[in-house]
Amino acid sequence: MGVCRLCGKRSSTISSFLNLCGKCIKEKFFEIKDYIFSIHPALKRKVTPISEKHCNLCINQCNLEENSKSICGLRRIGGDNPNTEEAFLDYYYDPIPTNCVAEKFCGASGCGYPEFSYTPSVEKGYKNLAVFFYGCSFNCLFCQNYIWRKIPERKVTVEELIQAIDEKTSCVCFFGGDPSVQIDFTINFSYKVLKNKKRILRICWETNGSFSSQFCEDILKILNLTGGTIKFDLKFFNENLNLALCGQTNKLTLKNFSFFAKNFSLRKPPLLCASTLVIPGYVDEEEILNISRFISQFSKEIPYVLLGFWPQFYFKDLPPTSKDLMYRLYKIAKKFLKNVEIGNIHLLT
């Protein structure tokens, strides 16, 4: 149980790590700005001029200095850095149906048959090549996959990953961590796969959306050619919450989401899907109303998934998402969007 350092409120839905309630973060950010900036690497670093050691892949736009690493933890001067041909990642197979954010909407459900799906219903007997990228552009205090910080010694090549695609692989999904910080590898891999494409193979991204906007056109092209879906994790609508809990602004995420949303059509599988992790005390009715309204301005058909939260990382003392909160937020989202689903139902209390 935490106690808000500003208003004094005591609650089980206030993180004892932050000791700030959601309301004060949103309304009194100026009073806590220095404290928030002190706990997030990307916010407290000095802004330096762009140099030849500048990384332009994601929102952090790191300038590498001697004896220091990039915010994502992957790059340093003279280091064995990832590139378009080699990346720090793990890969494995998930049998379909799998625990995908867009599982009710994506091509693995059969909705893209016959152009982008092998069967008119769930592709049983097929599998997803799940590609977990180490490193991340955000510093989420509630991270559900914080193992991204344990960077492996060995990199995986594009060719090795291509060899992992067999006759029963119907989709490839990039997630992590976040693929934003190795986005150039994902695009190079995808184009090499497309060069020899002779059958259905969907390519998808699951991301916080903070990759540099210069990559949007390439990702869109790959999605359209393969029938894949890009899944944006819209963590918050309020920028102050994103800064406090994720260590970065959400402006680039919303900008990139808007690009894909403007290109959204009724194509099946859907080009785009959004999700939000429902964190008690921080993701409330106002947040879901604003996110749902933001999405709906582009199309009411864009799928939106509300995900159950489980205590993790620095937010271990928060409670799981309650059924009551989840269904209240679900009803709000349904007022704006037609395709709303609840994910991680088994975690709800």
C-alpha positions as CSV (number, residue, x, y, z in Angstrom):
1,M,0.0,0.0,0.0
2,G,1.3,3.4,-1.0
3,V,0.8,6.9,0.3
4,C,0.7,9.8,-2.3
5,R,3.5,12.2,-1.4
6,L,1.4,15.1,-2.7
7,C,-2.1,14.6,-1.5
8,G,-1.5,12.2,1.4
9,K,-4.0,9.6,0.0
10,R,-3.4,6.1,1.2
11,S,-4.5,3.2,-1.0
12,S,-3.7,-0.3,-2.2
13,T,-3.8,1.1,-5.8
14,I,-1.0,3.6,-5.1
15,S,2.4,2.1,-5.9
16,S,4.7,2.2,-2.8
17,F,7.6,2.6,-5.2
18,L,6.3,5.8,-6.7
19,N,4.1,6.9,-3.8
20,L,2.1,9.0,-6.2
21,C,-1.6,8.6,-7.1
22,G,-2.8,8.8,-10.7
23,K,-4.8,12.0,-10.1
24,C,-1.8,13.9,-8.8
25,I,0.5,12.7,-11.6
26,K,-2.0,14.0,-14.1
27,E,-2.9,17.3,-12.3
28,K,0.3,18.3,-10.4
29,F,3.1,17.0,-12.6
30,F,5.1,20.2,-12.3
31,E,5.5,19.6,-8.6
32,I,6.9,16.1,-9.1
33,K,8.7,16.6,-12.4
34,D,12.2,16.6,-10.9
35,Y,11.5,13.4,-8.9
36,I,10.1,11.6,-12.0
37,F,13.0,12.7,-14.1
38,S,15.4,11.4,-11.5
39,I,14.2,7.8,-11.8
40,H,14.0,7.4,-15.5
41,P,17.3,7.2,-17.6
42,A,15.8,8.7,-20.8
43,L,14.4,11.7,-18.9
44,K,17.5,12.6,-16.7
45,R,20.2,12.3,-19.4
46,K,21.6,15.5,-20.9
47,V,20.6,16.5,-24.5
48,T,23.7,16.5,-26.6
49,P,24.2,17.6,-30.3
50,I,23.6,14.9,-32.9
51,S,26.9,13.3,-33.9
52,E,28.2,10.4,-36.0
53,K,27.5,8.2,-32.9
54,H,23.9,9.1,-33.0
55,C,21.2,6.3,-33.0
56,N,18.0,7.3,-34.8
57,L,16.0,4.1,-34.5
58,C,13.6,5.1,-31.7
59,I,12.3,8.0,-29.6
60,N,15.4,8.2,-27.4
61,Q,17.7,9.4,-30.2
62,C,20.7,8.4,-28.2
63,N,24.1,10.0,-28.7
64,L,26.6,7.3,-27.5
65,E,29.4,8.5,-25.2
66,E,32.5,6.8,-24.0
67,N,31.9,4.2,-21.3
68,S,28.1,4.5,-21.6
69,K,25.3,2.5,-23.2
70,S,22.2,3.6,-25.1
71,I,19.0,3.9,-23.1
72,C,17.8,0.5,-24.5
73,G,21.0,-1.1,-23.2
74,L,22.1,-2.6,-26.5
75,R,24.6,-0.2,-28.0
76,R,27.9,1.4,-26.9
77,I,30.9,2.8,-28.7
78,G,33.1,0.0,-29.9
79,G,30.6,-2.6,-28.7
80,D,29.2,-5.6,-30.5
81,N,26.1,-3.6,-31.5
82,P,23.0,-4.9,-33.3
83,N,22.4,-3.9,-36.9
84,T,20.3,-4.8,-39.9
85,E,21.8,-8.3,-40.2
86,E,22.2,-9.3,-36.5
87,A,20.0,-8.7,-33.5
88,F,19.8,-9.5,-29.8
89,L,16.7,-11.7,-29.7
90,D,15.2,-15.1,-28.8
91,Y,12.8,-17.0,-30.9
92,Y,10.5,-19.9,-30.4
93,Y,7.3,-21.4,-31.7
94,D,3.8,-20.9,-30.4
95,P,1.1,-23.3,-31.6
96,I,-2.0,-21.6,-33.0
97,P,-4.2,-20.5,-31.4
98,T,-1.7,-18.6,-29.3
99,N,-1.8,-15.9,-26.7
100,C,-1.6,-13.0,-29.1
101,V,-3.1,-9.6,-28.3
102,A,-5.0,-9.7,-31.6
103,E,-5.9,-13.4,-31.5
104,K,-9.6,-12.7,-32.0
105,F,-8.9,-10.5,-35.0
106,C,-5.7,-11.6,-36.7
107,G,-5.1,-13.9,-39.6
108,A,-4.5,-16.9,-37.3
109,S,-8.2,-16.8,-36.6
110,G,-8.9,-17.5,-40.2
111,C,-10.4,-14.1,-41.0
112,G,-7.9,-13.6,-43.9
113,Y,-8.9,-16.7,-45.8
114,P,-8.0,-17.5,-48.5
115,E,-5.5,-14.7,-49.3
116,F,-3.8,-14.4,-45.9
117,S,-5.0,-17.4,-43.8
118,Y,-4.7,-21.1,-44.5
119,T,-8.1,-22.0,-43.2
120,P,-11.5,-20.2,-42.8
121,S,-11.4,-20.7,-39.1
122,V,-8.6,-21.0,-36.5
123,E,-5.4,-22.3,-38.1
124,K,-5.0,-25.4,-35.9
125,G,-1.9,-27.4,-36.7
126,Y,0.0,-24.2,-37.7
127,K,2.3,-22.1,-35.5
128,N,3.6,-18.6,-34.9
129,L,7.3,-17.8,-34.9
130,A,7.5,-15.6,-31.9
131,V,10.5,-13.3,-32.0
132,F,11.4,-11.7,-28.6
133,F,13.7,-8.6,-28.9
134,Y,15.9,-7.6,-26.0
135,G,16.1,-3.9,-25.2
136,C,13.3,-1.4,-24.9
137,S,12.8,2.3,-25.6
138,F,10.6,2.7,-22.5
139,N,11.3,2.1,-18.8
140,C,7.9,0.9,-17.6
141,L,7.7,0.5,-13.9
142,F,5.0,-2.2,-14.3
143,C,6.8,-4.1,-17.1
144,Q,5.4,-7.6,-17.7
145,N,8.5,-8.7,-19.7
146,Y,11.4,-7.1,-17.8
147,I,13.7,-10.0,-18.8
148,W,14.5,-7.8,-21.8
149,R,17.2,-6.2,-19.6
150,K,19.3,-9.4,-19.5
151,I,20.9,-9.0,-22.9
152,P,22.3,-12.3,-24.2
153,E,25.9,-12.6,-25.4
154,R,25.0,-14.1,-28.8
155,K,23.2,-12.2,-31.6
156,V,20.9,-14.0,-34.1
157,T,21.4,-13.3,-37.8
158,V,18.7,-12.7,-40.4
159,E,19.5,-15.9,-42.1
160,E,19.2,-18.0,-38.9
161,L,15.8,-16.5,-38.3
162,I,14.7,-17.2,-41.9
163,Q,15.8,-20.8,-41.5
164,A,13.5,-21.1,-38.5
165,I,10.5,-20.7,-40.8
166,D,9.1,-24.1,-41.8
167,E,6.1,-25.3,-43.7
168,K,3.8,-25.0,-40.7
169,T,4.8,-21.5,-39.8
170,S,2.0,-19.2,-40.8
171,C,3.0,-16.0,-39.0
172,V,6.0,-14.2,-37.5
173,C,5.4,-11.8,-34.6
174,F,8.1,-9.3,-33.4
175,F,7.7,-8.3,-29.7
176,G,9.8,-7.9,-26.6
177,G,11.2,-5.8,-24.8
178,D,10.3,-3.8,-27.9
179,P,11.2,-4.2,-31.5
180,S,11.5,-0.4,-31.8
181,V,15.1,-0.4,-30.7
182,Q,16.1,-3.0,-33.4
183,I,13.4,-2.0,-35.9
184,D,16.0,-1.9,-38.8
185,F,16.6,-5.6,-38.3
186,T,12.9,-6.4,-38.5
187,I,12.5,-4.5,-41.8
188,N,15.5,-6.1,-43.4
189,F,14.4,-9.6,-42.3
190,S,10.9,-8.9,-43.6
191,Y,12.0,-7.8,-47.1
192,K,14.3,-10.8,-47.4
193,V,11.4,-13.1,-46.6
194,L,9.2,-11.3,-49.1
195,K,11.8,-11.7,-51.8
196,N,11.3,-15.4,-51.7
197,K,7.7,-15.5,-50.6
198,K,5.8,-18.4,-52.2
199,R,3.1,-18.9,-49.6
200,I,1.1,-17.3,-46.8
201,L,3.3,-15.9,-44.1
202,R,2.0,-13.0,-42.1
203,I,4.5,-10.6,-40.4
204,C,3.3,-8.7,-37.4
205,W,4.7,-6.2,-34.8
206,E,3.6,-5.8,-31.2
207,T,5.1,-2.5,-30.0
208,N,4.9,0.6,-27.8
209,G,5.0,2.4,-31.1
210,S,8.1,4.6,-30.3
211,F,10.1,3.7,-33.4
212,S,11.2,6.6,-35.5
213,S,8.5,7.7,-38.0
214,Q,10.8,7.2,-40.9
215,F,10.1,3.5,-40.7
216,C,6.3,3.7,-40.9
217,E,6.1,3.5,-44.7
218,D,8.2,0.3,-44.8
219,I,6.2,-1.4,-42.0
220,L,2.9,-0.4,-43.8
221,K,4.2,-2.0,-47.0
222,I,5.2,-5.2,-45.3
223,L,1.8,-5.4,-43.5
224,N,-0.1,-4.9,-46.7
225,L,1.9,-7.5,-48.6
226,T,1.8,-10.2,-45.9
227,G,-1.6,-9.6,-44.2
228,G,0.0,-8.9,-40.9
229,T,-1.2,-6.7,-38.0
230,I,0.7,-4.1,-36.1
231,K,-0.4,-4.1,-32.4
232,F,0.1,-0.8,-30.6
233,D,0.3,-0.8,-26.8
234,L,-1.4,2.5,-26.0
235,K,-0.3,2.5,-22.3
236,F,-1.8,5.9,-21.5
237,F,-3.4,8.8,-23.2
238,N,-2.3,11.4,-20.6
239,E,1.3,12.3,-21.3
240,N,2.1,12.9,-17.6
241,L,1.2,9.3,-16.8
242,N,3.3,8.0,-19.6
243,L,6.3,10.1,-18.4
244,A,5.9,9.0,-14.8
245,L,5.2,5.3,-15.3
246,C,7.0,4.6,-18.7
247,G,9.9,7.1,-18.6
248,Q,9.1,8.6,-21.9
249,T,6.5,10.8,-23.6
250,N,3.7,9.1,-25.7
251,K,3.7,11.8,-28.4
252,L,5.6,9.7,-30.9
253,T,3.4,6.6,-30.1
254,L,0.2,8.5,-30.8
255,K,1.8,10.1,-34.0
256,N,2.8,6.7,-35.4
257,F,-0.5,5.1,-34.4
258,S,-2.3,7.9,-36.3
259,F,-0.3,7.1,-39.4
260,F,-1.5,3.5,-39.4
261,A,-5.0,4.4,-38.3
262,K,-5.3,6.7,-41.3
263,N,-4.4,3.7,-43.5
264,F,-6.9,1.4,-41.8
265,S,-9.5,-0.2,-43.9
266,L,-11.9,-3.1,-43.6
267,R,-9.2,-5.5,-44.9
268,K,-9.1,-8.8,-43.1
269,P,-7.0,-9.4,-41.2
270,P,-7.0,-5.9,-39.8
271,L,-3.9,-3.8,-40.4
272,L,-4.0,-2.3,-36.9
273,C,-4.9,-3.3,-33.4
274,A,-4.6,-1.4,-30.1
275,S,-4.3,-2.6,-26.5
276,T,-4.1,-1.1,-23.0
277,L,-3.0,-2.8,-19.8
278,V,-5.5,-1.9,-17.1
279,I,-3.3,-0.9,-14.1
280,P,-5.5,-0.3,-11.0
281,G,-5.1,3.2,-9.7
282,Y,-3.5,4.6,-12.9
283,V,-5.7,3.4,-15.9
284,D,-9.2,4.6,-15.1
285,E,-12.4,5.6,-16.8
286,E,-10.9,8.9,-18.0
287,E,-8.0,7.2,-19.6
288,I,-10.0,4.6,-21.4
289,L,-12.6,7.2,-22.6
290,N,-9.8,9.3,-24.1
291,I,-8.0,6.4,-25.7
292,S,-11.2,5.0,-27.2
293,R,-12.3,8.4,-28.5
294,F,-8.8,8.9,-30.0
295,I,-8.9,5.6,-31.8
296,S,-12.5,6.1,-33.0
297,Q,-11.8,9.3,-34.8
298,F,-10.0,7.2,-37.4
299,S,-12.4,4.2,-37.5
300,K,-14.8,2.6,-35.1
301,E,-13.7,-0.8,-36.6
302,I,-10.1,-0.7,-35.2
303,P,-9.9,-3.6,-32.7
304,Y,-9.1,-2.6,-29.1
305,V,-8.1,-5.0,-26.4
306,L,-8.2,-4.3,-22.6
307,L,-5.6,-6.5,-20.8
308,G,-5.7,-7.7,-17.3
309,F,-2.8,-6.5,-15.1
310,W,-0.7,-8.8,-12.8
311,P,1.7,-7.3,-10.2
312,Q,5.2,-7.2,-11.7
313,F,8.5,-5.5,-11.5
314,Y,8.4,-2.2,-9.4
315,F,4.6,-2.4,-9.2
316,K,4.5,-5.8,-7.3
317,D,2.4,-4.3,-4.5
318,L,-0.5,-3.3,-6.7
319,P,-3.6,-5.6,-6.9
320,P,-4.5,-7.4,-10.1
321,T,-7.2,-5.9,-12.3
322,S,-10.6,-6.5,-10.8
323,K,-13.6,-7.8,-12.8
324,D,-15.6,-4.8,-11.7
325,L,-13.0,-2.3,-13.0
326,M,-12.4,-4.2,-16.2
327,Y,-16.1,-4.4,-17.1
328,R,-16.7,-0.7,-16.3
329,L,-13.9,0.2,-18.7
330,Y,-15.1,-2.3,-21.3
331,K,-18.5,-0.6,-21.4
332,I,-16.9,2.8,-21.9
333,A,-14.7,1.5,-24.8
334,K,-17.8,-0.1,-26.4
335,K,-19.5,3.3,-26.6
336,F,-16.8,4.4,-29.1
337,L,-15.5,1.2,-30.8
338,K,-17.2,-1.9,-32.3
339,N,-14.5,-4.5,-31.8
340,V,-13.5,-4.4,-28.1
341,E,-12.2,-7.5,-26.3
342,I,-10.9,-8.3,-22.8
343,G,-7.5,-10.1,-22.7
344,N,-5.9,-12.1,-19.8
345,I,-9.4,-12.8,-18.3
346,H,-7.8,-15.5,-16.1
347,L,-5.9,-12.7,-14.2
348,L,-9.0,-10.8,-13.2
349,T,-10.1,-10.9,-9.5
